[in-house]
């Protein structure tokens, strides 16, 4: 049984208006989000020490739909598509890397002469550990 609710007329109308206003044909953000990609995990599920999934990189197949349902802001839908489809280790520039899509935040890694400086180490230790595994 689904818990989905239909969009109110007001919400659907507002989302349709936004859909008509934004340049959806411009896919530059999708190309930019893939730039610098190095690697991602072979196993799409990050688990804790008890085997419980803490993050599942394949948990968002509904985002493969081309358009958002009437209840969802189309701009937020597009942002979610970018986040769900491009995950792993990315090179930003020489000595600066990011882990994206392993949880709700982005972990930045700065390479120094003495090791790595980690900025925003993700939400859970296991997602950070999985990300650092790609760095190492």
N, CA, C and O atoms as a Tinker XYZ file with bonds, in Angstrom:
   544  protein
     1  N      0.833000   -1.172000    0.000000    73     2
     2  CA     0.000000    0.000000    0.000000    64     1     3
     3  C      0.884000    1.242000    0.000000    63     2     4     5
     4  O      1.794000    1.348000    0.822000    81     3
     5  N      0.634000    2.172000   -0.897000    73     3     6
     6  CA     1.442000    3.360000   -1.059000    64     5     7
     7  C      0.957000    4.478000   -0.139000    63     6     8     9
     8  O     -0.241000    4.626000    0.102000    81     7
     9  N      1.900000    5.253000    0.364000    73     7    10
    10  CA     1.575000    6.416000    1.182000    64     9    11
    11  C      1.571000    7.698000    0.363000    63    10    12    13
    12  O      1.468000    8.793000    0.916000    81    11
    13  N      1.685000    7.563000   -0.963000    73    11    14
    14  CA     1.730000    8.738000   -1.823000    64    13    15
    15  C      0.410000    9.487000   -1.787000    63    14    16    17
    16  O     -0.670000    8.897000   -1.743000    81    15
    17  N      0.537000   10.809000   -1.807000    73    15    18
    18  CA    -0.638000   11.666000   -1.866000    64    17    19
    19  C     -0.612000   12.408000   -3.188000    63    18    20    21
    20  O      0.456000   12.724000   -3.712000    81    19
    21  N     -1.769000   12.679000   -3.715000    73    19    22
    22  CA    -1.854000   13.484000   -4.926000    64    21    23
    23  C     -1.487000   14.922000   -4.600000    63    22    24    25
    24  O     -1.713000   15.394000   -3.486000    81    23
    25  N     -0.925000   15.607000   -5.571000    73    23    26
    26  CA    -0.608000   17.020000   -5.388000    64    25    27
    27  C     -1.897000   17.819000   -5.328000    63    26    28    29
    28  O     -2.867000   17.505000   -6.018000    81    27
    29  N     -1.900000   18.847000   -4.505000    73    27    30
    30  CA    -3.050000   19.754000   -4.510000    64    29    31
    31  C     -3.033000   20.516000   -5.835000    63    30    32    33
    32  O     -2.002000   20.577000   -6.505000    81    31
    33  N     -4.160000   21.090000   -6.206000    73    31    34
    34  CA    -4.215000   21.870000   -7.450000    64    33    35
    35  C     -3.197000   23.006000   -7.418000    63    34    36    37
    36  O     -2.539000   23.296000   -8.417000    81    35
    37  N     -3.080000   23.637000   -6.268000    73    35    38
    38  CA    -2.155000   24.762000   -6.121000    64    37    39
    39  C     -0.699000   24.304000   -6.323000    63    38    40    41
    40  O      0.070000   24.965000   -7.021000    81    39
    41  N     -0.334000   23.185000   -5.718000    73    39    42
    42  CA     1.024000   22.659000   -5.855000    64    41    43
    43  C      1.302000   22.249000   -7.289000    63    42    44    45
    44  O      2.347000   22.594000   -7.842000    81    43
    45  N      0.385000   21.522000   -7.892000    73    43    46
    46  CA     0.568000   21.079000   -9.280000    64    45    47
    47  C      0.706000   22.276000  -10.216000    63    46    48    49
    48  O      1.541000   22.260000  -11.120000    81    47
    49  N     -0.099000   23.306000  -10.011000    73    47    50
    50  CA    -0.037000   24.496000  -10.859000    64    49    51
    51  C      1.297000   25.223000  -10.680000    63    50    52    53
    52  O      1.908000   25.652000  -11.659000    81    51
    53  N      1.744000   25.361000   -9.443000    73    51    54
    54  CA     3.024000   26.029000   -9.183000    64    53    55
    55  C      4.174000   25.253000   -9.810000    63    54    56    57
    56  O      5.090000   25.853000  -10.373000    81    55
    57  N      4.138000   23.933000   -9.721000    73    55    58
    58  CA     5.196000   23.118000  -10.309000    64    57    59
    59  C      5.167000   23.165000  -11.829000    63    58    60    61
    60  O      6.223000   23.166000  -12.462000    81    59
    61  N      3.994000   23.205000  -12.420000    73    59    62
    62  CA     3.875000   23.351000  -13.878000    64    61    63
    63  C      4.420000   24.694000  -14.338000    63    62    64    65
    64  O      5.079000   24.772000  -15.375000    81    63
    65  N      4.152000   25.749000  -13.579000    73    63    66
    66  CA     4.666000   27.078000  -13.912000    64    65    67
    67  C      6.191000   27.074000  -13.900000    63    66    68    69
    68  O      6.825000   27.593000  -14.819000    81    67
    69  N      6.768000   26.497000  -12.874000    73    67    70
    70  CA     8.218000   26.409000  -12.781000    64    69    71
    71  C      8.788000   25.564000  -13.913000    63    70    72    73
    72  O      9.825000   25.899000  -14.485000    81    71
    73  N      8.121000   24.490000  -14.227000    73    71    74
    74  CA     8.551000   23.611000  -15.317000    64    73    75
    75  C      8.637000   24.378000  -16.632000    63    74    76    77
    76  O      9.538000   24.139000  -17.436000    81    75
    77  N      7.705000   25.293000  -16.850000    73    75    78
    78  CA     7.682000   26.082000  -18.086000    64    77    79
    79  C      8.729000   27.195000  -18.085000    63    78    80    81
    80  O      9.123000   27.663000  -19.152000    81    79
    81  N      9.180000   27.622000  -16.920000    73    79    82
    82  CA    10.083000   28.768000  -16.824000    64    81    83
    83  C     11.563000   28.415000  -16.930000    63    82    84    85
    84  O     12.348000   29.216000  -17.437000    81    83
    85  N     11.951000   27.253000  -16.471000    73    83    86
    86  CA    13.373000   26.915000  -16.408000    64    85    87
    87  C     13.871000   26.277000  -17.699000    63    86    88    89
    88  O     13.094000   25.631000  -18.402000    81    87
    89  N     15.159000   26.447000  -18.026000    73    87    90
    90  CA    15.730000   25.913000  -19.272000    64    89    91
    91  C     16.103000   24.426000  -19.163000    63    90    92    93
    92  O     17.280000   24.083000  -19.057000    81    91
    93  N     15.107000   23.565000  -19.190000    73    91    94
    94  CA    15.343000   22.133000  -18.976000    64    93    95
    95  C     16.187000   21.490000  -20.064000    63    94    96    97
    96  O     16.823000   20.463000  -19.827000    81    95
    97  N     16.202000   22.074000  -21.244000    73    95    98
    98  CA    16.995000   21.523000  -22.348000    64    97    99
    99  C     18.499000   21.681000  -22.106000    63    98   100   101
   100  O     19.299000   20.973000  -22.718000    81    99
   101  N     18.889000   22.603000  -21.218000    73    99   102
   102  CA    20.298000   22.830000  -20.913000    64   101   103
   103  C     20.775000   21.745000  -19.947000    63   102   104   105
   104  O     20.399000   21.731000  -18.775000    81   103
   105  N     21.600000   20.847000  -20.452000    73   103   106
   106  CA    22.077000   19.709000  -19.655000    64   105   107
   107  C     23.500000   19.924000  -19.139000    63   106   108   109
   108  O     24.164000   18.974000  -18.727000    81   107
   109  N     23.965000   21.175000  -19.162000    73   107   110
   110  CA    25.325000   21.478000  -18.737000    64   109   111
   111  C     25.586000   21.044000  -17.294000    63   110   112   113
   112  O     26.694000   20.617000  -16.968000    81   111
   113  N     24.579000   21.149000  -16.433000    73   111   114
   114  CA    24.782000   20.750000  -15.036000    64   113   115
   115  C     25.038000   19.252000  -14.910000    63   114   116   117
   116  O     25.772000   18.826000  -14.018000    81   115
   117  N     24.446000   18.446000  -15.790000    73   115   118
   118  CA    24.700000   17.004000  -15.749000    64   117   119
   119  C     26.133000   16.698000  -16.172000    63   118   120   121
   120  O     26.792000   15.851000  -15.570000    81   119
   121  N     26.613000   17.386000  -17.205000    73   119   122
   122  CA    28.003000   17.198000  -17.633000    64   121   123
   123  C     28.961000   17.677000  -16.551000    63   122   124   125
   124  O     29.964000   17.018000  -16.273000    81   123
   125  N     28.661000   18.815000  -15.941000    73   123   126
   126  CA    29.526000   19.355000  -14.897000    64   125   127
   127  C     29.575000   18.439000  -13.676000    63   126   128   129
   128  O     30.617000   18.312000  -13.033000    81   127
   129  N     28.450000   17.803000  -13.358000    73   127   130
   130  CA    28.424000   16.935000  -12.170000    64   129   131
   131  C     29.270000   15.681000  -12.358000    63   130   132   133
   132  O     29.684000   15.074000  -11.370000    81   131
   133  N     29.534000   15.279000  -13.586000    73   131   134
   134  CA    30.348000   14.098000  -13.850000    64   133   135
   135  C     31.839000   14.431000  -14.006000    63   134   136   137
   136  O     32.689000   13.540000  -13.979000    81   135
   137  N     32.139000   15.709000  -14.168000    73   135   138
   138  CA    33.516000   16.133000  -14.394000    64   137   139
   139  C     34.398000   15.736000  -13.220000    63   138   140   141
   140  O     34.028000   15.939000  -12.064000    81   139
   141  N     35.548000   15.178000  -13.512000    73   139   142
   142  CA    36.507000   14.793000  -12.488000    64   141   143
   143  C     36.241000   13.444000  -11.846000    63   142   144   145
   144  O     36.926000   13.072000  -10.893000    81   143
   145  N     35.255000   12.699000  -12.349000    73   143   146
   146  CA    34.924000   11.399000  -11.753000    64   145   147
   147  C     36.141000   10.480000  -11.804000    63   146   148   149
   148  O     36.806000   10.363000  -12.833000    81   147
   149  N     36.421000    9.828000  -10.669000    73   147   150
   150  CA    37.529000    8.878000  -10.582000    64   149   151
   151  C     37.007000    7.461000  -10.386000    63   150   152   153
   152  O     37.360000    6.561000  -11.147000    81   151
   153  N     36.163000    7.254000   -9.364000    73   151   154
   154  CA    35.706000    5.888000   -9.047000    64   153   155
   155  C     34.501000    5.945000   -8.117000    63   154   156   157
   156  O     34.239000    6.957000   -7.467000    81   155
   157  N     33.777000    4.829000   -8.071000    73   155   158
   158  CA    32.719000    4.653000   -7.084000    64   157   159
   159  C     32.812000    3.235000   -6.538000    63   158   160   161
   160  O     33.709000    2.479000   -6.912000    81   159
   161  N     31.902000    2.879000   -5.670000    73   159   162
   162  CA    31.927000    1.562000   -5.030000    64   161   163
   163  C     31.403000    0.481000   -5.968000    63   162   164   165
   164  O     30.481000    0.719000   -6.749000    81   163
   165  N     31.997000   -0.707000   -5.886000    73   163   166
   166  CA    31.469000   -1.864000   -6.623000    64   165   167
   167  C     30.146000   -2.315000   -6.018000    63   166   168   169
   168  O     29.195000   -2.622000   -6.738000    81   167
   169  N     30.094000   -2.353000   -4.683000    73   167   170
   170  CA    28.875000   -2.727000   -3.971000    64   169   171
   171  C     28.125000   -1.441000   -3.632000    63   170   172   173
   172  O     28.656000   -0.609000   -2.896000    81   171
   173  N     26.919000   -1.252000   -4.142000    73   171   174
   174  CA    26.216000    0.012000   -3.955000    64   173   175
   175  C     25.631000    0.228000   -2.555000    63   174   176   177
   176  O     25.060000    1.285000   -2.287000    81   175
   177  N     25.763000   -0.753000   -1.664000    73   175   178
   178  CA    25.199000   -0.623000   -0.320000    64   177   179
   179  C     26.331000   -0.476000    0.689000    63   178   180   181
   180  O     27.211000   -1.332000    0.785000    81   179
   181  N     26.295000    0.623000    1.440000    73   179   182
   182  CA    27.263000    0.852000    2.512000    64   181   183
   183  C     26.607000    0.350000    3.798000    63   182   184   185
   184  O     25.504000    0.771000    4.146000    81   183
   185  N     27.297000   -0.556000    4.501000    73   183   186
   186  CA    26.717000   -1.215000    5.687000    64   185   187
   187  C     27.496000   -0.874000    6.952000    63   186   188   189
   188  O     28.680000   -0.541000    6.903000    81   187
   189  N     26.802000   -0.967000    8.087000    73   187   190
   190  CA    27.478000   -0.781000    9.363000    64   189   191
   191  C     28.100000   -2.104000    9.804000    63   190   192   193
   192  O     28.040000   -3.093000    9.073000    81   191
   193  N     28.693000   -2.124000   10.989000    73   191   194
   194  CA    29.384000   -3.320000   11.475000    64   193   195
   195  C     28.460000   -4.514000   11.684000    63   194   196   197
   196  O     28.934000   -5.647000   11.775000    81   195
   197  N     27.143000   -4.282000   11.762000    73   195   198
   198  CA    26.174000   -5.364000   11.920000    64   197   199
   199  C     25.551000   -5.794000   10.595000    63   198   200   201
   200  O     24.651000   -6.635000   10.575000    81   199
   201  N     26.018000   -5.229000    9.505000    73   199   202
   202  CA    25.484000   -5.582000    8.194000    64   201   203
   203  C     24.250000   -4.798000    7.785000    63   202   204   205
   204  O     23.687000   -5.032000    6.716000    81   203
   205  N     23.827000   -3.868000    8.635000    73   203   206
   206  CA    22.646000   -3.053000    8.325000    64   205   207
   207  C     23.031000   -1.967000    7.330000    63   206   208   209
   208  O     24.052000   -1.301000    7.496000    81   207
   209  N     22.218000   -1.790000    6.301000    73   207   210
   210  CA    22.487000   -0.755000    5.301000    64   209   211
   211  C     22.356000    0.631000    5.927000    63   210   212   213
   212  O     21.343000    0.944000    6.553000    81   211
   213  N     23.391000    1.461000    5.755000    73   211   214
   214  CA    23.321000    2.845000    6.214000    64   213   215
   215  C     23.151000    3.802000    5.038000    63   214   216   217
   216  O     22.716000    4.940000    5.216000    81   215
   217  N     23.496000    3.340000    3.837000    73   215   218
   218  CA    23.279000    4.138000    2.631000    64   217   219
   219  C     23.267000    3.186000    1.444000    63   218   220   221
   220  O     24.149000    2.340000    1.300000    81   219
   221  N     22.255000    3.337000    0.599000    73   219   222
   222  CA    22.116000    2.477000   -0.570000    64   221   223
   223  C     22.133000    3.347000   -1.811000    63   222   224   225
   224  O     21.196000    4.106000   -2.061000    81   223
   225  N     23.194000    3.237000   -2.583000    73   223   226
   226  CA    23.357000    4.065000   -3.772000    64   225   227
   227  C     22.334000    3.737000   -4.871000    63   226   228   229
   228  O     22.154000    4.516000   -5.807000    81   227
   229  N     21.678000    2.603000   -4.753000    73   227   230
   230  CA    20.676000    2.214000   -5.754000    64   229   231
   231  C     19.243000    2.362000   -5.240000    63   230   232   233
   232  O     18.322000    1.767000   -5.801000    81   231
   233  N     19.049000    3.137000   -4.196000    73   231   234
   234  CA    17.723000    3.249000   -3.579000    64   233   235
   235  C     16.815000    4.264000   -4.251000    63   234   236   237
   236  O     15.721000    4.538000   -3.756000    81   235
   237  N     17.248000    4.820000   -5.359000    73   235   238
   238  CA    16.482000    5.905000   -5.959000    64   237   239
   239  C     16.110000    5.651000   -7.427000    63   238   240   241
   240  O     16.269000    6.546000   -8.257000    81   239
   241  N     15.623000    4.457000   -7.760000    73   239   242
   242  CA    15.301000    4.193000   -9.170000    64   241   243
   243  C     14.174000    5.081000   -9.694000    63   242   244   245
   244  O     14.071000    5.305000  -10.900000    81   243
   245  N     13.338000    5.583000   -8.803000    73   243   246
   246  CA    12.243000    6.461000   -9.236000    64   245   247
   247  C     12.780000    7.745000   -9.871000    63   246   248   249
   248  O     12.065000    8.399000  -10.631000    81   247
   249  N     14.026000    8.115000   -9.570000    73   247   250
   250  CA    14.606000    9.324000  -10.150000    64   249   251
   251  C     15.009000    9.142000  -11.611000    63   250   252   253
   252  O     15.452000   10.089000  -12.260000    81   251
   253  N     14.854000    7.927000  -12.122000    73   251   254
   254  CA    15.126000    7.695000  -13.538000    64   253   255
   255  C     13.990000    8.207000  -14.421000    63   254   256   257
   256  O     14.132000    8.304000  -15.640000    81   255
   257  N     12.873000    8.529000  -13.795000    73   255   258
   258  CA    11.759000    9.127000  -14.543000    64   257   259
   259  C     12.218000   10.478000  -15.080000    63   258   260   261
   260  O     12.913000   11.224000  -14.390000    81   259
   261  N     11.830000   10.787000  -16.300000    73   259   262
   262  CA    12.300000   12.018000  -16.932000    64   261   263
   263  C     11.732000   13.278000  -16.277000    63   262   264   265
   264  O     12.410000   14.303000  -16.198000    81   263
   265  N     10.510000   13.198000  -15.819000    73   263   266
   266  CA     9.900000   14.376000  -15.212000    64   265   267
   267  C      9.416000   14.054000  -13.804000    63   266   268   269
   268  O      9.115000   12.910000  -13.463000    81   267
   269  N      9.354000   15.093000  -13.017000    73   267   270
   270  CA     8.900000   14.954000  -11.636000    64   269   271
   271  C      7.393000   14.737000  -11.597000    63   270   272   273
   272  O      6.677000   15.225000  -12.471000    81   271
   273  N      6.904000   14.012000  -10.599000    73   271   274
   274  CA     5.455000   13.921000  -10.427000    64   273   275
   275  C      4.903000   15.300000  -10.046000    63   274   276   277
   276  O      5.663000   16.150000   -9.582000    81   275
   277  N      3.612000   15.541000  -10.229000    73   275   278
   278  CA     3.032000   16.855000   -9.950000    64   277   279
   279  C      3.222000   17.338000   -8.515000    63   278   280   281
   280  O      3.137000   18.537000   -8.252000    81   279
   281  N      3.476000   16.424000   -7.592000    73   279   282
   282  CA     3.641000   16.801000   -6.184000    64   281   283
   283  C      5.056000   17.256000   -5.835000    63   282   284   285
   284  O      5.306000   17.676000   -4.706000    81   283
   285  N      5.992000   17.176000   -6.799000    73   283   286
   286  CA     7.396000   17.478000   -6.514000    64   285   287
   287  C      7.869000   18.677000   -7.335000    63   286   288   289
   288  O      7.626000   18.759000   -8.539000    81   287
   289  N      8.540000   19.590000   -6.668000    73   287   290
   290  CA     9.126000   20.735000   -7.349000    64   289   291
   291  C     10.101000   20.228000   -8.416000    63   290   292   293
   292  O     11.023000   19.484000   -8.080000    81   291
   293  N      9.933000   20.599000   -9.678000    73   291   294
   294  CA    10.790000   20.052000  -10.733000    64   293   295
   295  C     12.266000   20.416000  -10.590000    63   294   296   297
   296  O     13.133000   19.652000  -11.013000    81   295
   297  N     12.557000   21.560000  -10.005000    73   295   298
   298  CA    13.949000   21.937000   -9.796000    64   297   299
   299  C     14.596000   21.049000   -8.734000    63   298   300   301
   300  O     15.752000   20.650000   -8.874000    81   299
   301  N     13.852000   20.740000   -7.675000    73   299   302
   302  CA    14.365000   19.825000   -6.656000    64   301   303
   303  C     14.521000   18.411000   -7.209000    63   302   304   305
   304  O     15.449000   17.693000   -6.835000    81   303
   305  N     13.619000   18.015000   -8.093000    73   303   306
   306  CA    13.707000   16.701000   -8.746000    64   305   307
   307  C     15.006000   16.611000   -9.541000    63   306   308   309
   308  O     15.729000   15.619000   -9.450000    81   307
   309  N     15.294000   17.641000  -10.313000    73   307   310
   310  CA    16.517000   17.661000  -11.120000    64   309   311
   311  C     17.751000   17.593000  -10.218000    63   310   312   313
   312  O     18.694000   16.859000  -10.514000    81   311
   313  N     17.751000   18.348000   -9.128000    73   311   314
   314  CA    18.869000   18.314000   -8.188000    64   313   315
   315  C     19.028000   16.916000   -7.593000    63   314   316   317
   316  O     20.149000   16.433000   -7.434000    81   315
   317  N     17.925000   16.276000   -7.270000    73   315   318
   318  CA    17.983000   14.911000   -6.738000    64   317   319
   319  C     18.543000   13.942000   -7.765000    63   318   320   321
   320  O     19.301000   13.036000   -7.419000    81   319
   321  N     18.174000   14.128000   -9.026000    73   319   322
   322  CA    18.720000   13.275000  -10.097000    64   321   323
   323  C     20.233000   13.435000  -10.189000    63   322   324   325
   324  O     20.959000   12.452000  -10.334000    81   323
   325  N     20.697000   14.660000  -10.104000    73   323   326
   326  CA    22.141000   14.906000  -10.135000    64   325   327
   327  C     22.832000   14.218000   -8.962000    63   326   328   329
   328  O     23.875000   13.588000   -9.136000    81   327
   329  N     22.262000   14.336000   -7.782000    73   327   330
   330  CA    22.874000   13.739000   -6.587000    64   329   331
   331  C     22.853000   12.222000   -6.616000    63   330   332   333
   332  O     23.815000   11.587000   -6.185000    81   331
   333  N     21.789000   11.636000   -7.110000    73   331   334
   334  CA    21.648000   10.180000   -7.076000    64   333   335
   335  C     22.472000    9.479000   -8.150000    63   334   336   337
   336  O     22.924000    8.353000   -7.945000    81   335
   337  N     22.667000   10.121000   -9.268000    73   335   338
   338  CA    23.298000    9.449000  -10.394000    64   337   339
   339  C     24.808000    9.615000  -10.462000    63   338   340   341
   340  O     25.495000    8.818000  -11.102000    81   339
   341  N     25.314000   10.620000   -9.822000    73   339   342
   342  CA    26.755000   10.870000   -9.867000    64   341   343
   343  C     27.315000   10.785000   -8.458000    63   342   344   345
   344  O     27.279000   11.754000   -7.700000    81   343
   345  N     27.828000    9.621000   -8.122000    73   343   346
   346  CA    28.350000    9.399000   -6.774000    64   345   347
   347  C     29.711000    8.747000   -6.835000    63   346   348   349
   348  O     30.018000    7.996000   -7.760000    81   347
   349  N     30.527000    9.047000   -5.832000    73   347   350
   350  CA    31.852000    8.457000   -5.756000    64   349   351
   351  C     32.906000    9.499000   -5.482000    63   350   352   353
   352  O     32.632000   10.547000   -4.897000    81   351
   353  N     34.134000    9.195000   -5.917000    73   351   354
   354  CA    35.288000   10.076000   -5.732000    64   353   355
   355  C     35.479000   10.920000   -6.988000    63   354   356   357
   356  O     35.499000   10.405000   -8.106000    81   355
   357  N     35.621000   12.242000   -6.774000    73   355   358
   358  CA    35.809000   13.182000   -7.873000    64   357   359
   359  C     37.025000   14.056000   -7.590000    63   358   360   361
   360  O     37.265000   14.453000   -6.449000    81   359
   361  N     37.789000   14.351000   -8.637000    73   359   362
   362  CA    38.889000   15.300000   -8.518000    64   361   363
   363  C     38.335000   16.682000   -8.849000    63   362   364   365
   364  O     37.789000   16.891000   -9.932000    81   363
   365  N     38.475000   17.622000   -7.922000    73   363   366
   366  CA    38.014000   18.997000   -8.136000    64   365   367
   367  C     39.108000   19.780000   -8.850000    63   366   368   369
   368  O     38.854000   20.461000   -9.844000    81   367
   369  N     40.320000   19.675000   -8.335000    73   367   370
   370  CA    41.509000   20.287000   -8.919000    64   369   371
   371  C     42.712000   19.582000   -8.301000    63   370   372   373
   372  O     42.537000   18.698000   -7.463000    81   371
   373  N     43.903000   19.945000   -8.689000    73   371   374
   374  CA    45.077000   19.281000   -8.136000    64   373   375
   375  C     45.063000   19.333000   -6.614000    63   374   376   377
   376  O     45.012000   20.411000   -6.023000    81   375
   377  N     45.108000   18.170000   -5.987000    73   375   378
   378  CA    45.178000   18.065000   -4.542000    64   377   379
   379  C     43.869000   18.219000   -3.794000    63   378   380   381
   380  O     43.855000   18.139000   -2.566000    81   379
   381  N     42.759000   18.438000   -4.505000    73   379   382
   382  CA    41.464000   18.587000   -3.846000    64   381   383
   383  C     40.466000   17.617000   -4.483000    63   382   384   385
   384  O     40.266000   17.608000   -5.698000    81   383
   385  N     39.850000   16.806000   -3.627000    73   383   386
   386  CA    38.922000   15.770000   -4.075000    64   385   387
   387  C     37.623000   15.879000   -3.289000    63   386   388   389
   388  O     37.574000   16.522000   -2.240000    81   387
   389  N     36.580000   15.252000   -3.797000    73   387   390
   390  CA    35.307000   15.199000   -3.082000    64   389   391
   391  C     34.713000   13.805000   -3.186000    63   390   392   393
   392  O     34.869000   13.109000   -4.190000    81   391
   393  N     34.018000   13.415000   -2.101000    73   391   394
   394  CA    33.159000   12.238000   -2.110000    64   393   395
   395  C     31.744000   12.775000   -2.197000    63   394   396   397
   396  O     31.314000   13.540000   -1.334000    81   395
   397  N     31.017000   12.382000   -3.233000    73   395   398
   398  CA    29.651000   12.861000   -3.455000    64   397   399
   399  C     28.692000   11.677000   -3.506000    63   398   400   401
   400  O     29.028000   10.595000   -3.985000    81   399
   401  N     27.496000   11.918000   -3.000000    73   399   402
   402  CA    26.427000   10.937000   -3.124000    64   401   403
   403  C     26.474000    9.783000   -2.134000    63   402   404   405
   404  O     25.692000    8.840000   -2.257000    81   403
   405  N     27.371000    9.836000   -1.157000    73   403   406
   406  CA    27.452000    8.751000   -0.172000    64   405   407
   407  C     26.583000    9.010000    1.037000    63   406   408   409
   408  O     26.409000    8.120000    1.870000    81   407
   409  N     26.046000   10.176000    1.153000    73   407   410
   410  CA    24.995000   10.517000    2.102000    64   409   411
   411  C     24.510000   11.915000    1.768000    63   410   412   413
   412  O     24.653000   12.356000    0.628000    81   411
   413  N     23.948000   12.614000    2.721000    73   411   414
   414  CA    23.329000   13.907000    2.435000    64   413   415
   415  C     24.323000   15.043000    2.233000    63   414   416   417
   416  O     23.943000   16.109000    1.747000    81   415
   417  N     25.561000   14.843000    2.587000    73   415   418
   418  CA    26.550000   15.901000    2.454000    64   417   419
   419  C     27.659000   15.488000    1.491000    63   418   420   421
   420  O     27.676000   14.370000    0.976000    81   419
   421  N     28.568000   16.401000    1.267000    73   419   422
   422  CA    29.728000   16.170000    0.409000    64   421   423
   423  C     30.971000   16.249000    1.288000    63   422   424   425
   424  O     31.123000   17.184000    2.075000    81   423
   425  N     31.850000   15.272000    1.153000    73   423   426
   426  CA    33.095000   15.273000    1.915000    64   425   427
   427  C     34.214000   15.747000    0.997000    63   426   428   429
   428  O     34.445000   15.168000   -0.065000    81   427
   429  N     34.906000   16.801000    1.410000    73   427   430
   430  CA    36.051000   17.302000    0.650000    64   429   431
   431  C     37.335000   16.807000    1.287000    63   430   432   433
   432  O     37.461000   16.771000    2.511000    81   431
   433  N     38.287000   16.426000    0.446000    73   431   434
   434  CA    39.564000   15.901000    0.905000    64   433   435
   435  C     40.660000   16.741000    0.269000    63   434   436   437
   436  O     40.726000   16.875000   -0.953000    81   435
   437  N     41.517000   17.302000    1.108000    73   435   438
   438  CA    42.620000   18.122000    0.633000    64   437   439
   439  C     43.908000   17.364000    0.903000    63   438   440   441
   440  O     44.202000   17.008000    2.044000    81   439
   441  N     44.664000   17.122000   -0.141000    73   439   442
   442  CA    45.925000   16.399000   -0.027000    64   441   443
   443  C     47.010000   17.379000    0.432000    63   442   444   445
   444  O     47.210000   18.427000   -0.181000    81   443
   445  N     47.703000   17.028000    1.510000    73   443   446
   446  CA    48.791000   17.877000    2.015000    64   445   447
   447  C     50.077000   17.069000    2.034000    63   446   448   449
   448  O     50.068000   15.868000    1.765000    81   447
   449  N     51.170000   17.723000    2.350000    73   447   450
   450  CA    52.456000   17.020000    2.472000    64   449   451
   451  C     52.459000   16.027000    3.626000    63   450   452   453
   452  O     53.285000   15.114000    3.661000    81   451
   453  N     51.531000   16.204000    4.580000    73   451   454
   454  CA    51.485000   15.358000    5.771000    64   453   455
   455  C     50.294000   14.400000    5.792000    63   454   456   457
   456  O     50.030000   13.783000    6.824000    81   455
   457  N     49.578000   14.261000    4.691000    73   455   458
   458  CA    48.412000   13.383000    4.646000    64   457   459
   459  C     47.214000   14.130000    4.098000    63   458   460   461
   460  O     47.357000   15.000000    3.239000    81   459
   461  N     46.033000   13.792000    4.593000    73   459   462
   462  CA    44.799000   14.377000    4.090000    64   461   463
   463  C     44.121000   15.233000    5.150000    63   462   464   465
   464  O     44.122000   14.899000    6.335000    81   463
   465  N     43.549000   16.333000    4.706000    73   463   466
   466  CA    42.695000   17.163000    5.529000    64   465   467
   467  C     41.279000   16.917000    5.035000    63   466   468   469
   468  O     40.980000   17.143000    3.863000    81   467
   469  N     40.404000   16.453000    5.925000    73   467   470
   470  CA    39.025000   16.120000    5.550000    64   469   471
   471  C     38.098000   17.218000    6.045000    63   470   472   473
   472  O     38.119000   17.586000    7.220000    81   471
   473  N     37.286000   17.735000    5.135000    73   471   474
   474  CA    36.322000   18.775000    5.459000    64   473   475
   475  C     34.934000   18.181000    5.311000    63   474   476   477
   476  O     34.582000   17.672000    4.247000    81   475
   477  N     34.140000   18.246000    6.383000    73   475   478
   478  CA    32.788000   17.693000    6.430000    64   477   479
   479  C     32.821000   16.183000    6.198000    63   478   480   481
   480  O     32.544000   15.724000    5.090000    81   479
   481  N     33.157000   15.407000    7.228000    73   479   482
   482  CA    33.388000   13.971000    7.076000    64   481   483
   483  C     32.136000   13.102000    6.929000    63   482   484   485
   484  O     32.142000   11.951000    7.365000    81   483
   485  N     31.080000   13.616000    6.334000    73   483   486
   486  CA    29.833000   12.906000    6.076000    64   485   487
   487  C     29.055000   12.645000    7.364000    63   486   488   489
   488  O     29.514000   12.971000    8.459000    81   487
   489  N     27.882000   12.059000    7.216000    73   487   490
   490  CA    26.938000   11.932000    8.329000    64   489   491
   491  C     27.233000   10.731000    9.226000    63   490   492   493
   492  O     27.048000   10.813000   10.440000    81   491
   493  N     27.683000    9.635000    8.655000    73   491   494
   494  CA    27.966000    8.446000    9.471000    64   493   495
   495  C     29.409000    7.991000    9.264000    63   494   496   497
   496  O     29.988000    8.228000    8.204000    81   495
   497  N     29.987000    7.346000   10.261000    73   495   498
   498  CA    31.360000    6.846000   10.109000    64   497   499
   499  C     31.510000    5.880000    8.924000    63   498   500   501
   500  O     32.542000    5.878000    8.253000    81   499
   501  N     30.491000    5.069000    8.670000    73   499   502
   502  CA    30.610000    4.068000    7.595000    64   501   503
   503  C     30.625000    4.700000    6.213000    63   502   504   505
   504  O     31.355000    4.234000    5.339000    81   503
   505  N     29.840000    5.746000    5.993000    73   503   506
   506  CA    29.871000    6.397000    4.677000    64   505   507
   507  C     31.201000    7.129000    4.499000    63   506   508   509
   508  O     31.762000    7.134000    3.403000    81   507
   509  N     31.707000    7.744000    5.562000    73   507   510
   510  CA    33.019000    8.404000    5.485000    64   509   511
   511  C     34.124000    7.380000    5.235000    63   510   512   513
   512  O     35.041000    7.623000    4.451000    81   511
   513  N     34.030000    6.249000    5.898000    73   511   514
   514  CA    35.011000    5.184000    5.723000    64   513   515
   515  C     34.979000    4.655000    4.280000    63   514   516   517
   516  O     36.030000    4.411000    3.689000    81   515
   517  N     33.806000    4.481000    3.727000    73   515   518
   518  CA    33.685000    4.010000    2.342000    64   517   519
   519  C     34.288000    5.034000    1.381000    63   518   520   521
   520  O     34.964000    4.668000    0.418000    81   519
   521  N     34.043000    6.302000    1.645000    73   519   522
   522  CA    34.621000    7.342000    0.810000    64   521   523
   523  C     36.128000    7.383000    0.891000    63   522   524   525
   524  O     36.807000    7.479000   -0.131000    81   523
   525  N     36.654000    7.311000    2.097000    73   523   526
   526  CA    38.106000    7.336000    2.272000    64   525   527
   527  C     38.739000    6.099000    1.669000    63   526   528   529
   528  O     39.887000    6.149000    1.228000    81   527
   529  N     38.008000    4.978000    1.640000    73   527   530
   530  CA    38.506000    3.782000    0.971000    64   529   531
   531  C     38.807000    4.060000   -0.497000    63   530   532   533
   532  O     39.781000    3.541000   -1.042000    81   531
   533  N     37.982000    4.867000   -1.128000    73   531   534
   534  CA    38.229000    5.243000   -2.522000    64   533   535
   535  C     39.444000    6.166000   -2.628000    63   534   536   537
   536  O     40.214000    6.068000   -3.584000    81   535
   537  N     39.619000    7.047000   -1.664000    73   535   538
   538  CA    40.753000    7.964000   -1.672000    64   537   539
   539  C     42.051000    7.166000   -1.534000    63   538   540   541
   540  O     43.007000    7.384000   -2.279000    81   539
   541  N     42.073000    6.234000   -0.564000    73   539   542
   542  CA    43.301000    5.464000   -0.325000    64   541   543
   543  C     43.579000    4.502000   -1.461000    63   542   544
   544  O     44.572000    3.776000   -1.426000    81   543
